[in-house]
Amino acid sequence: MTYKSDKTLLGAGVLFSLGTILWLGSLLFFGVGVAMIIFKILPTKDLAGTLNAAILHRLNMIELAGAASMGISFALLWQRAAKRDILLLVGILCPMLLCWCAYALGITSEMNTLRANINSFDTPSEAAKELITRFRGYHVWYSRLVSVNILLGFALLVMQMRLLLKMAAKAHE
C-alpha cells in the first residue's frame, strides 16, 4: 500500500462526503427545517413565497456544487476501482442530475413566471385562481422530483461508502 493510494482514497472520500453534505444536507434541511417555517412565521403567503424563491435559487446552486464534488470523487477513483462500480455510481448520479435539471431549471422557471403573473396568493383575483392551481401542480412535481433525488442520493451514499470500504480493505490485503 502506497502513500499516494491512501491520499486518493481519502480525497475521493472527502469530496464525496462534501458533495453529499451539500446536496442531500441542503435538501433535507430546507425541506424539513426551513420551508414550512417560512410560511408559518411570515405574515403573508406573498412575502413567504418571495423569500422561498430567493432561497431555492441558492439551494439549487448548492446542489449543483454537491454534484460536481461527487463527480470529481468518481474521477479520482476511476483508475483504482472496477469500472462497473464507478459506472454504477455515475448511473445513479445521472438521473439525479436529470431530476435537478427538471426541477431547478424547468419547473422553477415555470413557477417564477406564474408567480409574476399572480397578483397575490393571499387575495387572488378570479383570473389568478387558475394560475395558482397550475402553480400548485408544478409545486407538487417539484417536491416529487426532489424526493426522488433524496432517495437516489441515499442510494448513492450507500453504494459509494460500500465501494470505499471495499477499496480500503483491498489496500490492506
Secondary structure as GFF3:
##gff-version 3
##sequence-region A 1 173
A	DSSP	alpha_helix	3	20	.	.	.	ID=ss1
A	DSSP	pi_helix	21	25	.	.	.	ID=ss2
A	DSSP	alpha_helix	26	28	.	.	.	ID=ss3
A	DSSP	pi_helix	29	34	.	.	.	ID=ss4
A	DSSP	alpha_helix	35	41	.	.	.	ID=ss5
A	DSSP	alpha_helix	45	77	.	.	.	ID=ss6
A	DSSP	alpha_helix	83	100	.	.	.	ID=ss7
A	DSSP	pi_helix	101	107	.	.	.	ID=ss8
A	DSSP	alpha_helix	108	117	.	.	.	ID=ss9
A	DSSP	alpha_helix	126	171	.	.	.	ID=ss10
###
